[in-house]
């Protein structure tokens, strides 16, 4: 499943290519699984919307959409500004989802579930072979509709020392399980939990509530550094992940522990071990992590 760096990379790529463009046509496939909002309602809601921006929240890509042309005027009679946010299109990539910006003549992948045609001539396509991804539309101006999308957990790239330590205080969960809990920390998945614990020198089965303040601060810094470096390298392509142009990431070439079972630790040379924590394959160095 794409994690924070992969989703951030895709969101930035899509934003750079479609910001300010307008959706002129919408097509959705017939499979029901990808739709948190019925396909017909999404198509109707997206039509003619201007794309104000695209960004990441947790593991979701959020497209901020403006008013349609000829929409409501302000109290003074003038039209709403171009950056007025009136709706959102929310994309969760699931296990194998891709959000691509391409041209209409590009070959349409077999498992394409959405095609948004833009005024510029580009297309935004959502492709997902396993159909675990989800698409949702929110009309922020419609009474009774959900509010703007927010992640349940804290943002790892922005969280401060005190707030981070508070998340773990008194918890009996293994620290690896706590990092994966999206209600605590939004966007962190298996790859970056393993890699940040290695950099912080903490074993994945250590009980969260027993970590010292110094250890937790070391983990917070390690997590932020790992995530930022992975974003710079375009994420980790260990399965189906590609960015908005279909290009693979490079951070997998720098993994220290993830999926390196039996290989020598890059620091001490001891073999990397694999265990299961919270139902997930977990990789660590028994010598470097305590």
Secondary structure, 3 states (H helix, E strand, C coil): CCCHHHHHHHHHHHHHHHCCCEEEEEEECCCCCCECCCHHHHHHHHCCCEEEEEEEECCEEEEEECCCCCCCECCCCCECCCCCCCEEEEEECCCCCEEEEEECCCCCCCCEEEEEEECCCEEEEEECCCCCCEEEEEECCCCCCCCCCCCCCEECCCCCHHHHHHHHCCCCCEHHHHHHCCCCEECCCHHHHHHHHHHHCCCCCCEHHHCCHHHHHHHHHHHHHHHHHHHHCCCCCCCCCCCCCCCCCCHHHHCCCCCCCCCECCCCCCECEEEEECCEEEEECCCCCC
